[in-house]
């Protein structure tokens, strides 16, 4: 009769699955320190280039502008916002380019618009974003504080060392502070935007959402990439790859 798997084995298996998923997402976003690209290239890839900027900014910008000019009927501003997200998704599908980012934006825009239409309040269009900031900030902070930083898990699998970084005090400290920094970004958005939501200041809320979006996300990507590159210099990566090959 076989017993239950040891707790350590279950944790390791879970961390491997999570690490593979996070590192795969980072590679698809263009954030791969192993490729040796410069900081500008990595950040530009992470935000999706001009297309990523347009997909991220235009739907929200259209809503803010139209709502400011003509708040009633609410469906006008919401419809244009969701329509733009739908156009971006269709273009990606037609061009057979990865549609995940555009589809995610379309789903988020659709859910936010549906909530705003149900309540009849323009500020409710921003509720999913507020919830996302709270959730991301909490998860990143908690995992960093307990020594299982999501940044560290992703970086470890990106660099081919799995969870070995947890045995290195320098890397653990660096990934702790990176996790705290990313968490602070999400909580800062929440701290600024939540009072505006509660006050019903739709135009100010939408404007600050845009300002605190890509303009803050891009520098954080750059800092994260530079720290990970410093923790895994090229000579160490080469030695690690050679060691892995010899063991195979």
DAKAJO-V306682 format. One record per residue. N is the residue number from 1. NEAR is the number of other C-alpha atoms within 10 Angstrom. Layout:
n = <N & N>
near = <NEAR & NEAR>
This chain:
n = <1 & 2 & 3 & 4 & 5 & 6 & 7 & 8 & 9 & 10 & 11 & 12 & 13 & 14 & 15 & 16 & 17 & 18 & 19 & 20 & 21 & 22 & 23 & 24 & 25 & 26 & 27 & 28 & 29 & 30 & 31 & 32 & 33 & 34 & 35 & 36 & 37 & 38 & 39 & 40 & 41 & 42 & 43 & 44 & 45 & 46 & 47 & 48 & 49 & 50 & 51 & 52 & 53 & 54 & 55 & 56 & 57 & 58 & 59 & 60 & 61 & 62 & 63 & 64 & 65 & 66 & 67 & 68 & 69 & 70 & 71 & 72 & 73 & 74 & 75 & 76 & 77 & 78 & 79 & 80 & 81 & 82 & 83 & 84 & 85 & 86 & 87 & 88 & 89 & 90 & 91 & 92 & 93 & 94 & 95 & 96 & 97 & 98 & 99 & 100 & 101 & 102 & 103 & 104 & 105 & 106 & 107 & 108 & 109 & 110 & 111 & 112 & 113 & 114 & 115 & 116 & 117 & 118 & 119 & 120 & 121 & 122 & 123 & 124 & 125 & 126 & 127 & 128 & 129 & 130 & 131 & 132 & 133 & 134 & 135 & 136 & 137 & 138 & 139 & 140 & 141 & 142 & 143 & 144 & 145 & 146 & 147 & 148 & 149 & 150 & 151 & 152 & 153 & 154 & 155 & 156 & 157 & 158 & 159 & 160 & 161 & 162 & 163 & 164 & 165 & 166 & 167 & 168 & 169 & 170 & 171 & 172 & 173 & 174 & 175 & 176 & 177 & 178 & 179 & 180 & 181 & 182 & 183 & 184 & 185 & 186 & 187 & 188 & 189 & 190 & 191 & 192 & 193 & 194 & 195 & 196 & 197 & 198 & 199 & 200 & 201 & 202 & 203 & 204 & 205 & 206 & 207 & 208 & 209 & 210 & 211 & 212 & 213 & 214 & 215 & 216 & 217 & 218 & 219 & 220 & 221 & 222 & 223 & 224 & 225 & 226 & 227 & 228 & 229 & 230 & 231 & 232 & 233 & 234 & 235 & 236 & 237 & 238 & 239 & 240 & 241 & 242 & 243 & 244 & 245 & 246 & 247 & 248>
near = <3 & 4 & 5 & 7 & 8 & 8 & 9 & 9 & 10 & 12 & 11 & 13 & 12 & 12 & 19 & 17 & 11 & 16 & 23 & 18 & 14 & 19 & 22 & 17 & 14 & 17 & 17 & 13 & 17 & 19 & 27 & 22 & 25 & 17 & 11 & 12 & 13 & 12 & 16 & 11 & 14 & 22 & 23 & 19 & 17 & 21 & 19 & 17 & 12 & 11 & 13 & 17 & 13 & 15 & 21 & 20 & 16 & 16 & 24 & 24 & 19 & 19 & 26 & 24 & 15 & 18 & 21 & 14 & 11 & 12 & 17 & 12 & 10 & 18 & 18 & 14 & 26 & 26 & 17 & 17 & 23 & 23 & 16 & 20 & 26 & 21 & 14 & 21 & 23 & 15 & 13 & 18 & 15 & 9 & 10 & 9 & 10 & 12 & 17 & 12 & 16 & 23 & 18 & 13 & 21 & 23 & 14 & 18 & 25 & 20 & 16 & 21 & 25 & 16 & 18 & 20 & 16 & 9 & 11 & 15 & 14 & 26 & 21 & 22 & 27 & 23 & 17 & 16 & 18 & 20 & 12 & 13 & 19 & 18 & 15 & 15 & 23 & 17 & 15 & 23 & 24 & 17 & 17 & 24 & 15 & 9 & 14 & 20 & 26 & 23 & 24 & 28 & 25 & 24 & 30 & 22 & 22 & 22 & 18 & 15 & 15 & 19 & 18 & 13 & 18 & 18 & 9 & 9 & 9 & 12 & 19 & 18 & 16 & 18 & 27 & 24 & 17 & 24 & 25 & 21 & 19 & 20 & 22 & 16 & 19 & 23 & 20 & 16 & 21 & 21 & 14 & 14 & 24 & 16 & 12 & 18 & 21 & 11 & 11 & 15 & 14 & 24 & 20 & 14 & 21 & 24 & 16 & 15 & 21 & 17 & 13 & 17 & 16 & 16 & 10 & 14 & 16 & 16 & 12 & 17 & 18 & 19 & 15 & 21 & 20 & 15 & 15 & 23 & 17 & 11 & 17 & 19 & 13 & 15 & 9 & 11 & 16 & 12 & 11 & 16 & 15 & 11 & 11 & 12 & 9 & 8 & 7 & 5>
